[in-house]
Amino acid sequence: MLMGKTGKQGSPLKDFARAASMIQLAIILPAACVIGWFLGSLLDRWLHQQWMYVAGIVVGAIAGFVQMYRVASGYMKD
């Protein structure tokens, strides 16, 4: 059985939930950048521009960092 922060044995389900939230941190930023790139590419094609995919990547990266901060700060409270 896994040990919690207090040194006591925790429930396996709670430990798996914490592991899932930590894995989420590794997926958030790349997923947000890919979604931003995709939406920017769609806007590029729709508006006949050449630069909006870069703006989409930047906005996606910012959104990814914000979400990473929210998840990490929630994890630190527990």
C-alpha positions in Angstrom: 0.0 0.0 0.0 1.2 3.5 -0.8 2.0 6.0 1.9 0.5 9.5 2.0 2.0 12.8 3.0 1.4 12.1 6.7 3.1 8.7 6.6 -0.1 6.9 7.0 -1.5 4.4 4.6 -3.8 6.1 2.1 -6.5 4.6 0.0 -5.3 3.3 -3.4 -8.0 5.2 -5.2 -6.9 8.5 -3.8 -3.3 7.7 -4.7 -4.4 6.9 -8.3 -6.3 10.2 -8.5 -3.2 12.1 -7.5 -1.1 10.2 -10.1 -3.7 11.0 -12.7 -3.6 14.7 -11.9 0.2 14.7 -12.2 0.0 13.0 -15.5 -2.5 15.6 -16.6 0.2 18.3 -16.0 2.4 16.6 -18.6 -0.4 16.6 -21.2 -1.9 20.0 -20.7 0.7 22.2 -22.4 1.2 20.2 -25.6 -2.5 19.6 -26.0 -3.3 23.3 -25.6 -0.6 24.3 -28.1 -1.9 21.7 -30.7 -5.5 22.9 -30.2 -4.4 26.6 -30.6 -2.4 25.7 -33.7 -5.4 23.9 -35.2 -7.8 26.7 -34.5 -5.3 29.2 -35.9 -4.8 27.2 -39.0 -8.6 27.1 -39.5 -8.7 30.9 -39.1 -5.8 31.3 -41.6 -7.7 29.4 -44.2 -11.0 31.1 -43.5 -9.6 34.6 -43.5 -6.8 34.0 -46.1 -4.0 35.0 -43.7 -0.6 33.5 -43.0 0.1 34.4 -39.4 -2.9 33.4 -37.3 -1.6 29.9 -36.6 1.3 31.5 -34.6 -1.1 33.5 -32.6 -3.1 30.3 -31.9 0.0 28.6 -30.6 0.8 31.5 -28.4 -2.7 31.7 -27.0 -2.8 27.9 -26.6 0.5 28.0 -24.7 -0.8 30.8 -22.4 -4.0 28.8 -21.7 -1.9 25.7 -21.1 0.3 27.5 -18.5 -2.8 28.9 -16.8 -4.4 25.5 -16.5 -1.1 23.9 -15.3 -1.0 26.6 -12.6 -4.6 25.8 -11.5 -4.0 22.0 -11.4 -0.6 22.4 -9.6 -2.0 24.9 -7.0 -4.9 22.6 -6.3 -2.5 19.7 -5.8 -0.4 21.7 -3.4 -3.5 22.5 -1.3 -4.1 18.8 -0.6 
